[in-house]
Structure formats: structure tokens, C-alpha cells
Amino acid sequence: MIDTVLFDLDGTLSDSAPGILASLRASFAEAGLDWVDADTARSLLGPPFWHSLPPLVGEQRVEQVVTAYRRHYVEGGAMFDTSCYDGIPEVLRVLAEQGYPMAVATSKPEPHASRIVAHLGLTEFFTTICGDTLDGGRDSKALVVGEALRRLGGPDPDTVLMVGDRSHDVLGAAAHGVDCAGALWGYGSATELTAAGAVRLCAKPSEVLELLAVLDAG
């Protein structure tokens, strides 16, 4: 039976693409770099920038681009250019009423994630909001998931479900023996999530409730 649920943030709880991509585009311009094509831009939504940016900007410019990005994203307020996906608040409310401990596990820096979750009005549903450190100390989803599980008291991995929209969510959860449901309403594809090993693909948030009902029925 599943008794704990972890949720990714960008592309799973909320559509944050407008603020993220506008800030990235501005940071590329500051660094004198050409902006990328639409498919490449979409691929940057979700994974840690410490890993996704080097092939595009070079190792030596990553810190410069990330610093400029955070200035636009945080100080410029673009971090709040995000909105909950339809059905997410309702799903979280049902899970909370059913007694599921829940956590956010995101590659976004934790201080920023906490502010965004509060902006979305979702803080009350989560036992903890776990993300990367500002200096990249948890620069993989596996490290974030591990810290979230620690804060939750170390539940049996067989009783935990991760919900995320990208392959790194699936793989990061799997590093701890946790299954992941692929959120098709986000930024990843069915092919990407299936190849990574998602236990099931959910086309809309309400299907997470259906999946939990099936898993809990044994």
C-alpha cells in the first residue's frame, strides 16, 4: 500500500514555463548567447540547470547564466508567473483528507520553491518542501528525493509514490527504490517517461487518485 506521495513542482504541480523561459532567455542575452530553439527550451524545463546548461553555454559560463537567471526569476518576480494545473488543488485536498503525508521534491532551489508553493496556495498540504540548495548541493533529483524521504522519517520505499513529468523524476525516485507515476500534463513525453521506467502514465491529475486506489487495493 502507498501511504506517502512526493510531487515534483515544475510541470507537475504548476505550469511554470512562462517565467522560467523568459528568465533564461534574458540571462542568455546578458551572456551574449543566442537563444535556443523551442524544443531545446522545453527540454530545459525540469532538470537541474547545473547539468542541462553546460552543453549549451559551456562549463565556464554556467554560473554566470544561473546567476543572471536567478536575478530575473527571483528579483524580477518571474518566479510567480506560474499557475496550478487544473485539478491539482482538488487532488491534494483529497489526499490530505485521506491522511497521506506529502512532500514536494523539486530541483528548484528550496527557498524559491517554498515561496512559489505558498504563492500557489498549496503549502498547507505538504509536510516538507524539499529542493536543491542555492549552491547546487543537491544537484540531482536523487539527492532531493533522498532528503525528502529523510525529512519524512524514512518511510519504506515500497510505500512511497513519486509523481513527476520528466525522466529525471523517475530515475531520481528509482535511486531510492521508489516508483514514479508520469505526469503527462507536464513537460515530458510518454516516450521519455516510459523509457525511464514510470510505473504508470497519468493523463490528468485525477488519474493519480485512481492509481493510488489501484495500488492500495493490492
Buried (B, 14 or more C-beta within 10 A) or exposed (E): EBBBBBBBBBBBBBBBBEBBBBBBBBBBEBBEBEEBEEEEBBBBBBBBBBBBBBEBBEEEBBEBBBEBBBBBBBEBEBBBBBEBBEBBBEBBEBBBEEEBBBBBBBBBBBBBBBBBBEBBEBBEBBBBBBBBBEEBEBBBBBBBBBBBBEEBEEBEBEEBBBBBBBBBBBBBBBBBEBBBBBBBBBBBBEEBBBEBBBBBBBEBBBBBBEBBEEBEEE
